[in-house]
């Protein structure tokens, strides 16, 4: 008997959702060998294949009684969730990025480790970090690889790319002109970046202009061409319509926020832009819930102190923005745009560990629960360019598995009822905070 037999696990439950949009498999099961899925389907079929010897090594282990079994009864098995937009440096206490960057790198690395563990224990097994200070997230990845701490799979940009004084410029490489942009891409790849995050418009950064483009199209083309040359992808923060048009001209892969907004701040949906996004096969990550957390924060303040006029204006603005984003979300979907799910936590007041709220907002926006699950698993993995490894429960993929109480294909809120999380086939001890 090979010692490899101890690597096998049989995981079964009343329902299995594979992350590809198919109906749940009733009485589903998965067999893993080490970190890899080697069987998946109905329990009867899986056990029959085990007994029949169709999977070398697994049958030997089954006959010897050394396959570790996990029977989750009436629960649901799903792929581990994929959050395609996080900021691991964030604290989620309302401070803006300009204040966050004043903290030393050592503190931000520890905060990133805390956030990574919190997200992992909540069922998110892969995250794409969309911009961090200096080497903080790369140091976190090294610590995870060394076993110093635990965390999900990390898809990292490292420092984001910005214009001088642009959004996230306090974290990023500030570049001017096509040559500097190409050089910056090469530098970020040297530092370990898996992809490039571009701030194509302003944002919350106080020296930026949220509704105006930042890089010009020539610069954006230089960035996208350079990153594509090395087989990587590019993600763009776009808080205005012109910003979206510019990155589409440049060949972007994913657009974040995708706000249909004119330079004067007017929200105006552009069907032609949506159709172009769909035609070019660009993913859109709309980020709803970070605004909801801002609304909740202001409403909490109102419970103890009267709101100022500025508070009321901000509250009205966030509520209006949320409703318009829901409308634009539905219209972009109708145009054929593929929406993926990313939380934008721990930015502003949105703490990590609440990715499921973002998924619920996709249902509020018109997705079925199953469509929302796909947006947060296989489609999000495609946006992150890791769908060959994760995002769905398929043969040969990594055994990143979430088990929840209830049926999220019927009630999306069941995704928050986390029973267990497996990463690389290993059951996590979610009570371990070391």
C-alpha positions, 0 to 999 in steps of 0.5 A, a space after each residue: 500500500 502506497 503512503 499516498 493513500 492517506 492523501 485521499 478525501 471523499 467529500 459529500 453533501 446533499 447538493 453540489 454546485 460546480 460553479 459553471 451554472 449547471 443545476 445543483 447535483 443532488 447527493 453530490 460528492 468529490 474525491 481529492 488526492 492531495 490538492 487536486 480534484 480527481 472525481 466529482 459528480 453524484 455520490 453513487 457514480 463517484 463511489 461506483 468509480 472508486 470501487 471499479 478501480 477506474 482511478 488508480 490509487 484511489 481504489 486501493 485506498 478505498 479498499 484499505 479504508 484509508 480514504 478520509 470521509 466528510 459527510 455534510 448531510 443536508 449542506 451544499 458543496 461549492 467551489 471556493 469563492 474568488 474575490 477579484 477585487 480586494 485591497 489587502 492593506 485596507 483597514 475598513 475603518 473609513 480612513 481614506 487611502 491618503 491616510 492609510 499610506 502614512 502607516 509603515 509597511 510593517 503595519 500594512 503587511 500585518 494588516 494584509 495578513 489579517 485581512 487575507 486570513 479573515 477572507 479565507 476563513 469566510 470562504 474566499 479561497 482566491 483574491 486579486 489584490 488591486 493595489 498595495 503599498 510597496 512590497 507589502 503583499 509580496 511579503 505576505 505571499 512569501 510568508 504564506 508560502 513559508 507557512 508563517 501565516 495562512 491566506 487564500 491564493 493571491 493574484 497580485 499587482 503590487 503597486 498600481 500604475 498612476 499618473 503623477 498625483 493620480 488615484 492611488 499614486 501614493 501606493 503606485 508607480 507614477 508614470 508619464 509618457 509611453 516609454 515610462 509606462 512600458 518601463 513601469 510595467 517591466 519594473 512591476 513584473 520584476 517585483 513579482 506582479 501577476 498583472 497590472 492595475 491601472 488607475 485610468 481615472 481619478 478616484 478617492 485620492 484627494 489630488 485626483 479628478 474622479 470623473 476625468 481620465 488620467 493616462 492618455 490612450 497612447 500611454 494606456 496602449 503602451 501599458 496594455 501592449 507591454 503586459 500582454 507581451 508577457 502573457 499577463 493581464 491588465 485591470 483598469 479602475 474607471 470612474 467615468 465613461 471616457 475612462 472606459 472608452 480610453 481603456 477599451 481603445 487600449 485593449 484592457 482585460 477587466 474594467 473595475 467600477 465601470 461608472 457611466 459618468 460624465 465629466 460634470 458628475 452626471 450619470 448617463 448610461 451609454 449603450 454604445 460603450 456597453 455594447 463595445 465592452 461586450 464585443 471586446 469580451 472585457 469583464 466588468 467588476 461593478 463593486 456595489 457594496 462598498 457604497 452600501 457600507 458608506 451609507 450604513 456608516 453615515 446612518 450609524 452616525 445619525 443614531 448618536 449625532 444630528 447629520 450635518 448638511 455635508 453628511 446628508 448630501 453624502 448620504 443622498 449621493 451614495 443612495 443615488 449612486 447605488 440605485 443608478 449602478 443597479 440600473 446600469 448593471 442590469 442594462 450592461 448585462 442585457 447588452 451581453 457584458 460579463 459581470 464578475 464579482 469583486 468586493 473592493 474591501 477593505 476600502 473605506 468602511 467595507 471590512 474584509 470577510 463580507 464578500 458574500 454581501 457583494 454577491 447578494 448585491 448581484 442578485 439585487 441587480 437582477 442575477 439569479 442566485 446561480 448566476 451570482 454564484 458563477 460571477 463569484 467563482 468561475 467567471 471571476 476566476 476567468 477575469 483573474 486568469 486563474 480559471 485553469 486552476 480554480 473557480 469550478 469543481 472539475 477534474 484536475 483543478 485545485 481542491 478549493 472547496 466551500 461547504 455551506 449550510 442551506 441551498 445558495 442556489 435558492 437563497 443566496 444568503 446561504 453562502 454566508 452560512 459557512 460550515 467548512 473551507 478546504 484549500 488545496 484539499 486541506 481542511 482549514 482550522 478556522 479557529 486558528 488565528 496564529 
